[in-house]
Amino acid sequence: MIYKMISGPLAGILIGITVLEIFAQTFVRTYYEDNKKVYWFFLAWFLYGLLIYLLYKAYDYANFAIANAIWSALSIIGTTLVGVLYFKESISTMEIVGIGLIVIGTFITGAYETEKV
């Protein structure tokens, strides 16, 4: 097996997916809190459409499990930060520990991936 650091197009695609998801989830939460103004919902829906296209492109560079593991971990970190900083949600010590474990697990499974066959 050849191991390589995830970089290049895959890194850019996964960052794009993560940013789209963070904004989409922020818009869904805003829709929930802002008297159900429908434009927030449609903005989120549109961003998820773009996200699906980028996820499709990510499979050119990584296996299904690796792409999804990295995307999920980055999204958890990003949405947690938005929740704490923008929506003023609180986060417990155990939640911080859990997020730390997610980061460690993602690094172990995704920082070095096997060459895609």
C-alpha positions as CSV (number, residue, x, y, z in Angstrom):
1,M,0.0,0.0,0.0
2,I,1.2,3.5,-0.8
3,Y,0.3,6.1,1.8
4,K,0.1,9.8,1.0
5,M,-1.0,12.9,2.7
6,I,-4.4,14.2,1.6
7,S,-3.8,17.3,-0.4
8,G,-4.4,19.0,-3.7
9,P,-7.8,18.7,-5.3
10,L,-9.2,16.5,-2.6
11,A,-8.3,18.9,0.2
12,G,-9.9,21.8,-1.6
13,I,-13.0,19.8,-2.4
14,L,-13.4,18.6,1.3
15,I,-12.9,22.2,2.5
16,G,-15.5,23.3,0.0
17,I,-17.9,20.6,1.2
18,T,-17.4,21.6,4.8
19,V,-17.9,25.3,4.2
20,L,-21.1,24.6,2.3
21,E,-22.4,22.4,5.0
22,I,-21.6,24.9,7.8
23,F,-23.4,27.6,5.9
24,A,-26.4,25.3,5.0
25,Q,-26.8,24.2,8.6
26,T,-26.5,27.8,9.8
27,F,-29.3,28.8,7.3
28,V,-31.5,25.9,8.5
29,R,-31.0,27.0,12.1
30,T,-31.7,30.6,11.1
31,Y,-34.9,29.5,9.3
32,Y,-35.9,27.7,12.6
33,E,-35.3,30.8,14.7
34,D,-36.4,33.5,12.2
35,N,-40.2,32.9,12.0
36,K,-39.8,30.2,9.3
37,K,-38.8,32.7,6.6
38,V,-38.7,30.4,3.6
39,Y,-35.7,32.0,1.9
40,W,-33.4,30.6,4.6
41,F,-34.7,27.1,3.8
42,F,-34.1,27.5,0.1
43,L,-30.6,28.9,0.6
44,A,-29.8,25.8,2.7
45,W,-31.3,23.5,0.1
46,F,-29.3,25.2,-2.7
47,L,-26.1,24.8,-0.7
48,Y,-26.7,21.2,-0.1
49,G,-27.2,20.7,-3.8
50,L,-23.7,22.2,-4.4
51,L,-22.4,20.0,-1.6
52,I,-23.6,16.9,-3.3
53,Y,-21.9,17.8,-6.5
54,L,-18.6,18.4,-4.6
55,L,-19.0,15.1,-2.8
56,Y,-19.4,13.4,-6.1
57,K,-16.2,15.0,-7.3
58,A,-14.4,13.9,-4.1
59,Y,-14.9,10.3,-5.0
60,D,-12.5,10.8,-8.0
61,Y,-9.7,11.3,-5.4
62,A,-10.7,9.2,-2.3
63,N,-12.6,6.2,-1.2
64,F,-16.2,6.6,0.0
65,A,-15.3,6.0,3.7
66,I,-12.3,8.3,3.8
67,A,-14.1,11.3,2.1
68,N,-17.1,11.0,4.4
69,A,-15.0,10.6,7.5
70,I,-13.0,13.7,6.9
71,W,-16.1,15.7,5.8
72,S,-18.0,14.6,8.9
73,A,-15.3,15.5,11.3
74,L,-14.7,18.9,9.7
75,S,-18.4,19.6,9.7
76,I,-18.8,18.7,13.4
77,I,-16.0,21.0,14.3
78,G,-17.3,23.8,12.1
79,T,-20.9,23.6,13.1
80,T,-19.9,23.4,16.8
81,L,-17.9,26.6,16.4
82,V,-20.8,28.4,14.7
83,G,-23.1,27.2,17.4
84,V,-20.9,28.5,20.1
85,L,-19.8,31.8,18.5
86,Y,-22.8,32.8,16.5
87,F,-25.8,31.2,18.2
88,K,-24.3,31.5,21.7
89,E,-24.8,27.8,22.5
90,S,-22.8,26.3,25.4
91,I,-20.6,23.3,25.1
92,S,-19.6,21.0,27.9
93,T,-16.2,19.6,28.7
94,M,-17.3,16.1,27.6
95,E,-18.4,17.5,24.3
96,I,-15.0,19.1,23.8
97,V,-13.4,15.8,24.7
98,G,-15.7,14.0,22.2
99,I,-14.8,16.5,19.4
100,G,-11.1,16.0,20.2
101,L,-11.5,12.2,19.8
102,I,-13.2,12.8,16.5
103,V,-10.3,14.9,15.3
104,I,-7.8,12.2,16.4
105,G,-9.9,9.4,14.8
106,T,-10.2,11.3,11.6
107,F,-6.5,12.0,11.5
108,I,-5.8,8.3,12.0
109,T,-8.3,7.2,9.3
110,G,-8.0,10.0,6.8
111,A,-4.7,11.8,7.0
112,Y,-3.0,9.0,5.3
113,E,-5.2,7.1,2.8
114,T,-4.5,4.1,0.7
115,E,-4.1,4.8,-3.0
116,K,-7.5,4.7,-4.7
117,V,-7.8,1.7,-7.0
